[in-house]
């Protein structure tokens, strides 16, 4: 029996029908209608691709077809590296499949510390914390270090995880125009001098693949006595003498307060991290909710990450191949008359800018059906409401694969009119 | 911080109305009660450009926290007057 006394065994026959509950899902009707309209044209859904087999960092099987992968973030091609895979297999056998707990309690194993040590060595910084994803690293660090009455100043084109970190915290949030040093300077100049400030930047912006003028921006931030966080998710391993990122390439090795990164791109597994030279940095282990209130990464994941990070430190030949591939693809796509996100190859991302969703989906589908996978991106993820086909390169792409990709792009562009009116 | 005098509310309203015009693609007749989201139907990118224009005009910063509380033209005028008065 319950503690509420006797209950009627059935509802009275004349009970009024319960009021229909207000459907919380009606807010998604517009989104559903848009998707249905797209699929009604016969288009394949760009957001439900399944990799049935993955053969290498650059090849998978999608709907039975062998496909060149040109839309993953496997920049350095580490996912099938024999030493990386072996490290994961050993950890899986020795420590089991998961940790069943928080880093703060029972979820810190030997290899979590080893991955953090590999990061300290890679970045030459005293502090390193591993999070369960890159998203959580931004969410946790930004929301925790900037408190009530303090300021976070971010680029308008920042990644969703940065925006969400701002939303989760209590700080005042100020945006500046994408990559505009003057706009950042003006906004910092208008803020009160006393409160703490965190300027959040990214080395490579992932939608267009453009690089930030970090040297000027960090100088402006320092002038206004703000601390600086740089997200180097899309640059690890192939910018700067030690592969630390755009900040290192632009000579800012000792001027950045926090670097956020991820294991899911160049490192080739999953997880996120923050490294910092700040002497108090690791106190965040006691205060950062997205670090504390979630399970830690499986031992096999952190073991593969540690092995991969150490390999990236000396991966100069891969770095060169990646840059060579990026320059070849950029030049080839430009020669086809396609409109690209950057004037030259600034990163391992080459974005093709298209007119609208219908054209983007048609071209994306033509590419996929000819055995080339690229990412389709649309607002709100993209800047200025653009529709993009985003190509990301891998050090392991061969010259032959890039030739095939350019050939298929040419055919797909002719089919969909994407090069109409172009010079060539 | 700024050497510009604090605008009174009518001045702020007139200036904001002028700043709206280049973004007023639908030709909405703008009053104090005009809603940025529901009447002007601006997307987030337009909001960004418009807010930056207003910030530059008055030499202020309207944080995203404040923006979340502002729905109408009249509320923005109130916020501008307050921000200028606080300087």
Interface residues (C-beta under 8 A of the other chain):
Chain A: X151 X156 X166 X172 X173 X174 X175 X177 X183 X186 X187 X190 X191 X379 X380 X383 X384 X385
Chain B: X1 X43 X44 X45 X48 X52 X55 X56 X59 X60 X61 X63 X64 X65
